[in-house]
C-alpha cells in the first residue's frame, strides 16, 4: 500500500510539473501591450488645484532582452476635465516614456520609466475649429507600474496593473504639475 501511495504521489507530481512547463510563458522578441481602466488625476495649475476621475489608457511597445527584462516605449493616458478656458473639455495628462519592465516572479512585474510628460487634447472631445484646443504641451514626466498576470497562454497574457505617473508640463497659463494614479486591465503579446 505504501509503494502504491508513493507511486500515485509521484505520478501527480510529474503531471503537475508537465502542466507547469506547458503553461510557462514564452517571453522573447517583440512586446506589444494595451490596457484600459480608470485614472484619478491630481493636478496643480497656477491658479487652482484640481482632482478628476476618468478614463485611463496605457500602451507599450518594445523588446524582451531576456525572459525577465524588456525595454519599452510606454504611453500613459489619464483623461481629466479642463475648465480654465471658454469651454469645459477633456484633456489628457499623461506622457510617453522610455521604460524597463522586469518580472520579479513568473507572473508579477514592475515597470519604471522617464520621458516626456504631456498635456494633450482628447480626440473624442475636440472642436478643431478652436485651434487652442488642438495644442499639445510637454515637460518632464516619470512613470511607475506594477502588474500581475491573471491569465496567460503561450505568448499571450492578461494582467491587472496599478500605475502612477508624474508630469511637470508648461501650459500657456504657467507650469502645471501633478500625479495620476490608475487601475487597469491589460493584454500583452510577447
URKA-V477174 format. One record per residue. N is the residue number from 0. RES is the residue in one small letter. SS is DSSP state (alpha for helix, beta for strand, coil for the rest). PHI is phi as a letter, one per 40 degrees, with the letter a starting at -180 (999 if undefined). OMEGA is omega as a letter, one per 40 degrees, with the letter a starting at -180 (* if undefined). Layout:
N_RES_SS_PHI_OMEGA ; N_RES_SS_PHI_OMEGA
//
This chain:
0_x_coil_999_a ; 1_x_alpha_c_i ; 2_x_alpha_c_i ; 3_x_alpha_c_i ; 4_x_alpha_c_i ; 5_x_alpha_c_i ; 6_x_alpha_c_i ; 7_x_alpha_c_i ; 8_x_alpha_c_i ; 9_x_alpha_c_i ; 10_x_alpha_c_i ; 11_x_alpha_c_i ; 12_x_alpha_c_i ; 13_x_alpha_c_i ; 14_x_alpha_c_i ; 15_x_alpha_c_i ; 16_x_alpha_c_i ; 17_x_alpha_c_a ; 18_x_alpha_c_i ; 19_x_alpha_c_i ; 20_x_alpha_c_a ; 21_x_alpha_c_a ; 22_x_coil_c_i ; 23_x_coil_c_i ; 24_x_coil_c_i ; 25_x_coil_b_a ; 26_x_coil_b_i ; 27_x_coil_a_i ; 28_x_beta_g_a ; 29_x_beta_c_i ; 30_x_beta_b_i ; 31_x_beta_b_i ; 32_x_beta_a_i ; 33_x_beta_a_i ; 34_x_beta_a_i ; 35_x_beta_a_a ; 36_x_beta_i_a ; 37_x_beta_b_a ; 38_x_beta_b_i ; 39_x_beta_b_a ; 40_x_beta_b_i ; 41_x_beta_b_a ; 42_x_beta_b_i ; 43_x_beta_b_i ; 44_x_coil_c_i ; 45_x_coil_d_a ; 46_x_coil_b_a ; 47_x_coil_a_i ; 48_x_beta_b_a ; 49_x_beta_a_i ; 50_x_beta_b_a ; 51_x_beta_b_i ; 52_x_beta_b_a ; 53_x_beta_a_a ; 54_x_beta_c_i ; 55_x_beta_b_i ; 56_x_beta_b_i ; 57_x_beta_a_i ; 58_x_beta_b_i ; 59_x_beta_a_i ; 60_x_beta_b_a ; 61_x_beta_a_a ; 62_x_beta_a_i ; 63_x_beta_c_i ; 64_x_beta_c_i ; 65_x_beta_a_a ; 66_x_coil_c_a ; 67_x_coil_b_a ; 68_x_beta_b_i ; 69_x_beta_b_i ; 70_x_beta_b_a ; 71_x_beta_b_i ; 72_x_beta_b_a ; 73_x_beta_b_i ; 74_x_beta_b_i ; 75_x_beta_b_i ; 76_x_beta_b_i ; 77_x_beta_b_a ; 78_x_beta_c_i ; 79_x_beta_a_a ; 80_x_beta_c_i ; 81_x_beta_c_a ; 82_x_coil_b_i ; 83_x_coil_b_i ; 84_x_coil_a_a ; 85_x_coil_c_a ; 86_x_coil_a_i ; 87_x_coil_c_i ; 88_x_beta_a_i ; 89_x_beta_c_i ; 90_x_beta_b_a ; 91_x_beta_b_i ; 92_x_beta_b_a ; 93_x_beta_a_i ; 94_x_beta_i_i ; 95_x_beta_b_a ; 96_x_beta_b_i ; 97_x_beta_c_a ; 98_x_beta_b_i ; 99_x_beta_b_i ; 100_x_beta_b_a ; 101_x_beta_b_i ; 102_x_beta_c_i ; 103_x_coil_c_i ; 104_x_coil_b_a ; 105_x_coil_d_a ; 106_x_coil_b_a ; 107_x_beta_c_a ; 108_x_beta_b_i ; 109_x_beta_b_a ; 110_x_beta_a_i ; 111_x_beta_a_i ; 112_x_beta_a_i ; 113_x_beta_b_a ; 114_x_beta_i_a ; 115_x_beta_b_i ; 116_x_beta_c_a ; 117_x_beta_b_i ; 118_x_beta_b_a ; 119_x_beta_b_i ; 120_x_beta_c_i ; 121_x_coil_c_a ; 122_x_alpha_d_a ; 123_x_alpha_c_i ; 124_x_alpha_b_a ; 125_x_coil_b_i ; 126_x_coil_b_a ; 127_x_coil_c_i ; 128_x_coil_c_i ; 129_x_coil_c_a ; 130_x_alpha_c_i ; 131_x_alpha_c_a ; 132_x_alpha_c_a ; 133_x_alpha_c_a ; 134_x_coil_c_i ; 135_x_coil_b_i ; 136_x_beta_b_a ; 137_x_beta_a_i ; 138_x_beta_a_i ; 139_x_beta_c_i ; 140_x_beta_a_i ; 141_x_beta_b_a ; 142_x_beta_b_i ; 143_x_beta_a_a ; 144_x_beta_a_i ; 145_x_beta_b_a ; 146_x_beta_a_i ; 147_x_beta_b_i ; 148_x_beta_c_a ; 149_x_beta_c_i ; 150_x_beta_a_i ; 151_x_beta_a_i ; 152_x_beta_a_a ; 153_x_coil_f_a ; 154_x_coil_b_i ; 155_x_beta_b_i ; 156_x_beta_a_i ; 157_x_beta_b_a ; 158_x_beta_b_i ; 159_x_beta_b_a ; 160_x_beta_b_i ; 161_x_beta_b_a ; 162_x_beta_b_i ; 163_x_beta_b_i ; 164_x_beta_b_i ; 165_x_beta_b_i ; 166_x_beta_b_i ; 167_x_beta_b_a ; 168_x_beta_b_i ; 169_x_beta_c_i ; 170_x_beta_c_i ; 171_x_coil_d_i ; 172_x_coil_c_i ; 173_x_beta_h_a ; 174_x_beta_c_i ; 175_x_beta_b_i ; 176_x_beta_b_a ; 177_x_beta_i_i ; 178_x_beta_b_i ; 179_x_beta_b_i ; 180_x_beta_b_a ; 181_x_beta_a_i ; 182_x_beta_b_a ; 183_x_beta_b_i ; 184_x_beta_b_a ; 185_x_beta_b_i ; 186_x_beta_b_a ; 187_x_beta_b_i ; 188_x_beta_b_a ; 189_x_coil_b_*
//
